[in-house]
Amino acid sequence: MTIDETETRLRDTLQVLATTAVTSPDAYANARGKWQRRERRRRLVTVVLALLLVGLADVVGLWALSNHHHTKPTPYDKPVAPGNEVRLDSVVIIP
C-alpha cells in the first residue's frame, strides 16, 4: 500500500463519515454556554478562596496580637541600684 492509496482511502472514509454526521443548530451556543458557566464558577471559587485566605490571615494575626504578653523591654528588666542611674538630660538625637 502506497501513501497515495492510504490518503485516498482516508479521504473516502472521512467523506462517508461527514455525510452521515448529524449537526445540531445550537451546538455551538450550548458548548459556549457550558464553557462560560465553568469559567464563571472557576472565577467565583477563586475569589471565595482568596477572601477566605485573607480572612483567615486576619484572624490569625489578631489572635497573635491579642495573646502577646506585655513585658517590659529587655534593658529595663534589671533594677538599677540607687546612684547608678543614667541621666539623659543633655542627649540630643538627630535623625
KEBATI-288046 format. One record per residue: residue number from 1; residue in three letters; x, y, z of N, C-alpha, C in turn. Coordinates in nm, 2 decimals, padded with zeros to 4 digits, always signed. Layout:
<mifi NUM,"Ala",<X,Y,Z>,<X,Y,Z>,<X,Y,Z>>;
...
This chain:
<mifi 1,"Met",<+00.08,-00.12,+00.00>,<+00.00,+00.00,+00.00>,<+00.09,+00.12,+00.00>>;
<mifi 2,"Thr",<+00.06,+00.21,-00.09>,<+00.14,+00.33,-00.10>,<+00.08,+00.45,-00.03>>;
<mifi 3,"Ile",<+00.15,+00.56,-00.02>,<+00.10,+00.67,+00.05>,<-00.03,+00.73,-00.02>>;
<mifi 4,"Asp",<-00.03,+00.73,-00.15>,<-00.14,+00.78,-00.23>,<-00.27,+00.70,-00.20>>;
<mifi 5,"Glu",<-00.25,+00.57,-00.20>,<-00.37,+00.48,-00.17>,<-00.42,+00.50,-00.03>>;
<mifi 6,"Thr",<-00.33,+00.52,+00.07>,<-00.37,+00.55,+00.21>,<-00.44,+00.68,+00.22>>;
<mifi 7,"Glu",<-00.39,+00.78,+00.15>,<-00.46,+00.91,+00.15>,<-00.60,+00.90,+00.09>>;
<mifi 8,"Thr",<-00.61,+00.83,-00.02>,<-00.74,+00.81,-00.09>,<-00.84,+00.74,+00.00>>;
<mifi 9,"Arg",<-00.80,+00.63,+00.06>,<-00.89,+00.56,+00.15>,<-00.93,+00.64,+00.27>>;
<mifi 10,"Leu",<-00.83,+00.72,+00.32>,<-00.87,+00.80,+00.44>,<-00.96,+00.91,+00.40>>;
<mifi 11,"Arg",<-00.94,+00.97,+00.28>,<-01.03,+01.08,+00.23>,<-01.17,+01.02,+00.21>>;
<mifi 12,"Asp",<-01.18,+00.90,+00.15>,<-01.31,+00.84,+00.13>,<-01.38,+00.81,+00.26>>;
<mifi 13,"Thr",<-01.31,+00.76,+00.35>,<-01.37,+00.73,+00.48>,<-01.42,+00.85,+00.55>>;
<mifi 14,"Leu",<-01.34,+00.96,+00.55>,<-01.38,+01.08,+00.62>,<-01.50,+01.14,+00.55>>;
<mifi 15,"Gln",<-01.51,+01.13,+00.41>,<-01.63,+01.18,+00.34>,<-01.75,+01.11,+00.38>>;
<mifi 16,"Val",<-01.74,+00.98,+00.39>,<-01.86,+00.90,+00.43>,<-01.90,+00.94,+00.57>>;
<mifi 17,"Leu",<-01.81,+00.95,+00.66>,<-01.84,+01.00,+00.80>,<-01.90,+01.13,+00.80>>;
<mifi 18,"Ala",<-01.85,+01.22,+00.72>,<-01.90,+01.36,+00.71>,<-02.05,+01.36,+00.66>>;
<mifi 19,"Thr",<-02.08,+01.28,+00.57>,<-02.22,+01.28,+00.52>,<-02.32,+01.22,+00.61>>;
<mifi 20,"Thr",<-02.27,+01.13,+00.70>,<-02.36,+01.07,+00.80>,<-02.37,+01.14,+00.93>>;
<mifi 21,"Ala",<-02.29,+01.24,+00.95>,<-02.29,+01.32,+01.07>,<-02.41,+01.41,+01.08>>;
<mifi 22,"Val",<-02.47,+01.41,+01.20>,<-02.59,+01.49,+01.22>,<-02.55,+01.61,+01.30>>;
<mifi 23,"Thr",<-02.59,+01.73,+01.24>,<-02.55,+01.85,+01.31>,<-02.66,+01.91,+01.39>>;
<mifi 24,"Ser",<-02.63,+01.98,+01.49>,<-02.73,+02.04,+01.58>,<-02.71,+02.19,+01.56>>;
<mifi 25,"Pro",<-02.82,+02.26,+01.53>,<-02.81,+02.41,+01.50>,<-02.76,+02.49,+01.62>>;
<mifi 26,"Asp",<-02.79,+02.44,+01.74>,<-02.75,+02.52,+01.86>,<-02.63,+02.45,+01.94>>;
<mifi 27,"Ala",<-02.56,+02.37,+01.87>,<-02.45,+02.30,+01.94>,<-02.34,+02.40,+01.98>>;
<mifi 28,"Tyr",<-02.31,+02.50,+01.90>,<-02.21,+02.60,+01.94>,<-02.25,+02.68,+02.06>>;
<mifi 29,"Ala",<-02.38,+02.72,+02.06>,<-02.43,+02.80,+02.17>,<-02.43,+02.72,+02.30>>;
<mifi 30,"Asn",<-02.47,+02.59,+02.29>,<-02.47,+02.51,+02.41>,<-02.32,+02.49,+02.46>>;
<mifi 31,"Ala",<-02.23,+02.47,+02.37>,<-02.09,+02.45,+02.42>,<-02.04,+02.58,+02.48>>;
<mifi 32,"Arg",<-02.07,+02.69,+02.41>,<-02.02,+02.82,+02.46>,<-02.08,+02.85,+02.60>>;
<mifi 33,"Gly",<-02.21,+02.82,+02.62>,<-02.28,+02.84,+02.74>,<-02.22,+02.76,+02.86>>;
<mifi 34,"Lys",<-02.19,+02.63,+02.83>,<-02.12,+02.55,+02.93>,<-01.99,+02.60,+02.96>>;
<mifi 35,"Trp",<-01.91,+02.65,+02.86>,<-01.78,+02.70,+02.89>,<-01.78,+02.82,+02.97>>;
<mifi 36,"Gln",<-01.88,+02.91,+02.94>,<-01.89,+03.04,+03.02>,<-01.93,+03.01,+03.17>>;
<mifi 37,"Arg",<-02.02,+02.91,+03.19>,<-02.06,+02.87,+03.32>,<-01.94,+02.82,+03.40>>;
<mifi 38,"Arg",<-01.86,+02.73,+03.34>,<-01.74,+02.68,+03.40>,<-01.65,+02.79,+03.44>>;
<mifi 39,"Glu",<-01.63,+02.89,+03.34>,<-01.54,+03.00,+03.37>,<-01.59,+03.08,+03.48>>;
<mifi 40,"Arg",<-01.72,+03.11,+03.49>,<-01.77,+03.19,+03.60>,<-01.76,+03.12,+03.73>>;
<mifi 41,"Arg",<-01.78,+02.99,+03.73>,<-01.77,+02.91,+03.85>,<-01.63,+02.91,+03.90>>;
<mifi 42,"Arg",<-01.53,+02.90,+03.81>,<-01.39,+02.89,+03.84>,<-01.35,+03.03,+03.90>>;
<mifi 43,"Arg",<-01.39,+03.14,+03.84>,<-01.36,+03.27,+03.90>,<-01.42,+03.29,+04.03>>;
<mifi 44,"Leu",<-01.55,+03.25,+04.05>,<-01.61,+03.26,+04.18>,<-01.54,+03.18,+04.29>>;
<mifi 45,"Val",<-01.50,+03.06,+04.26>,<-01.43,+02.98,+04.35>,<-01.30,+03.04,+04.39>>;
<mifi 46,"Thr",<-01.23,+03.10,+04.29>,<-01.10,+03.17,+04.32>,<-01.12,+03.29,+04.41>>;
<mifi 47,"Val",<-01.22,+03.37,+04.38>,<-01.25,+03.48,+04.47>,<-01.28,+03.44,+04.61>>;
<mifi 48,"Val",<-01.37,+03.34,+04.62>,<-01.41,+03.29,+04.76>,<-01.29,+03.24,+04.83>>;
<mifi 49,"Leu",<-01.20,+03.16,+04.76>,<-01.08,+03.11,+04.83>,<-00.99,+03.22,+04.87>>;
<mifi 50,"Ala",<-00.97,+03.33,+04.79>,<-00.89,+03.44,+04.82>,<-00.94,+03.51,+04.94>>;
<mifi 51,"Leu",<-01.07,+03.53,+04.95>,<-01.13,+03.60,+05.06>,<-01.12,+03.52,+05.19>>;
<mifi 52,"Leu",<-01.14,+03.39,+05.18>,<-01.12,+03.31,+05.30>,<-00.97,+03.31,+05.35>>;
<mifi 53,"Leu",<-00.88,+03.31,+05.25>,<-00.74,+03.31,+05.29>,<-00.70,+03.45,+05.36>>;
<mifi 54,"Val",<-00.75,+03.56,+05.31>,<-00.73,+03.69,+05.37>,<-00.80,+03.70,+05.51>>;
<mifi 55,"Gly",<-00.92,+03.65,+05.51>,<-00.99,+03.65,+05.64>,<-00.92,+03.56,+05.75>>;
<mifi 56,"Leu",<-00.87,+03.45,+05.70>,<-00.80,+03.36,+05.80>,<-00.67,+03.42,+05.84>>;
<mifi 57,"Ala",<-00.60,+03.49,+05.75>,<-00.48,+03.56,+05.79>,<-00.51,+03.67,+05.89>>;
<mifi 58,"Asp",<-00.62,+03.74,+05.87>,<-00.66,+03.85,+05.96>,<-00.69,+03.79,+06.10>>;
<mifi 59,"Val",<-00.76,+03.68,+06.10>,<-00.80,+03.62,+06.23>,<-00.68,+03.58,+06.30>>;
<mifi 60,"Val",<-00.59,+03.51,+06.23>,<-00.46,+03.46,+06.30>,<-00.38,+03.58,+06.35>>;
<mifi 61,"Gly",<-00.37,+03.68,+06.27>,<-00.29,+03.80,+06.31>,<-00.35,+03.87,+06.43>>;
<mifi 62,"Leu",<-00.48,+03.88,+06.43>,<-00.54,+03.95,+06.55>,<-00.53,+03.86,+06.67>>;
<mifi 63,"Trp",<-00.54,+03.73,+06.65>,<-00.53,+03.63,+06.77>,<-00.39,+03.64,+06.82>>;
<mifi 64,"Ala",<-00.29,+03.65,+06.73>,<-00.15,+03.65,+06.78>,<-00.12,+03.79,+06.85>>;
<mifi 65,"Leu",<-00.18,+03.89,+06.80>,<-00.16,+04.02,+06.87>,<-00.23,+04.03,+07.01>>;
<mifi 66,"Ser",<-00.35,+03.96,+07.02>,<-00.42,+03.97,+07.14>,<-00.36,+03.88,+07.25>>;
<mifi 67,"Asn",<-00.28,+03.78,+07.21>,<-00.22,+03.68,+07.30>,<-00.08,+03.72,+07.34>>;
<mifi 68,"His",<-00.03,+03.84,+07.29>,<+00.10,+03.88,+07.32>,<+00.11,+03.92,+07.47>>;
<mifi 69,"His",<+00.21,+03.87,+07.54>,<+00.22,+03.90,+07.68>,<+00.31,+04.03,+07.69>>;
<mifi 70,"His",<+00.25,+04.13,+07.76>,<+00.31,+04.26,+07.77>,<+00.42,+04.25,+07.88>>;
<mifi 71,"Thr",<+00.54,+04.25,+07.84>,<+00.65,+04.25,+07.94>,<+00.73,+04.38,+07.92>>;
<mifi 72,"Lys",<+00.81,+04.41,+08.01>,<+00.90,+04.52,+08.00>,<+01.01,+04.49,+07.90>>;
<mifi 73,"Pro",<+01.06,+04.60,+07.83>,<+01.17,+04.57,+07.74>,<+01.29,+04.52,+07.81>>;
<mifi 74,"Thr",<+01.37,+04.44,+07.74>,<+01.49,+04.38,+07.80>,<+01.58,+04.47,+07.87>>;
<mifi 75,"Pro",<+01.62,+04.58,+07.83>,<+01.72,+04.67,+07.90>,<+01.66,+04.71,+08.04>>;
<mifi 76,"Tyr",<+01.54,+04.71,+08.06>,<+01.48,+04.76,+08.19>,<+01.44,+04.65,+08.28>>;
<mifi 77,"Asp",<+01.47,+04.53,+08.24>,<+01.43,+04.42,+08.33>,<+01.50,+04.42,+08.46>>;
<mifi 78,"Lys",<+01.63,+04.46,+08.46>,<+01.71,+04.45,+08.59>,<+01.69,+04.59,+08.66>>;
<mifi 79,"Pro",<+01.66,+04.58,+08.79>,<+01.65,+04.71,+08.87>,<+01.79,+04.78,+08.87>>;
<mifi 80,"Val",<+01.78,+04.91,+08.87>,<+01.90,+04.99,+08.88>,<+01.93,+05.03,+09.02>>;
<mifi 81,"Ala",<+02.05,+05.01,+09.06>,<+02.09,+05.04,+09.20>,<+02.09,+05.19,+09.22>>;
<mifi 82,"Pro",<+02.05,+05.24,+09.33>,<+02.05,+05.38,+09.36>,<+02.19,+05.44,+09.34>>;
<mifi 83,"Gly",<+02.19,+05.55,+09.27>,<+02.32,+05.62,+09.24>,<+02.38,+05.58,+09.11>>;
<mifi 84,"Asn",<+02.33,+05.48,+09.04>,<+02.38,+05.43,+08.91>,<+02.29,+05.47,+08.80>>;
<mifi 85,"Glu",<+02.20,+05.56,+08.83>,<+02.10,+05.60,+08.72>,<+02.18,+05.67,+08.61>>;
<mifi 86,"Val",<+02.13,+05.66,+08.49>,<+02.18,+05.73,+08.38>,<+02.09,+05.84,+08.34>>;
<mifi 87,"Arg",<+02.15,+05.96,+08.34>,<+02.07,+06.08,+08.31>,<+02.08,+06.11,+08.16>>;
<mifi 88,"Leu",<+01.97,+06.14,+08.10>,<+01.96,+06.17,+07.96>,<+01.92,+06.32,+07.93>>;
<mifi 89,"Asp",<+01.95,+06.41,+08.03>,<+01.90,+06.55,+08.01>,<+01.97,+06.62,+07.89>>;
<mifi 90,"Ser",<+02.10,+06.59,+07.87>,<+02.17,+06.66,+07.77>,<+02.19,+06.58,+07.64>>;
<mifi 91,"Val",<+02.11,+06.48,+07.62>,<+02.12,+06.40,+07.50>,<+02.04,+06.46,+07.39>>;
<mifi 92,"Val",<+02.10,+06.48,+07.27>,<+02.02,+06.53,+07.15>,<+02.03,+06.42,+07.05>>;
<mifi 93,"Ile",<+01.91,+06.38,+07.00>,<+01.90,+06.28,+06.89>,<+01.87,+06.35,+06.76>>;
<mifi 94,"Ile",<+01.96,+06.33,+06.67>,<+01.95,+06.40,+06.54>,<+01.91,+06.29,+06.44>>;
<mifi 95,"Pro",<+01.80,+06.30,+06.37>,<+01.77,+06.19,+06.27>,<+01.86,+06.20,+06.15>>;
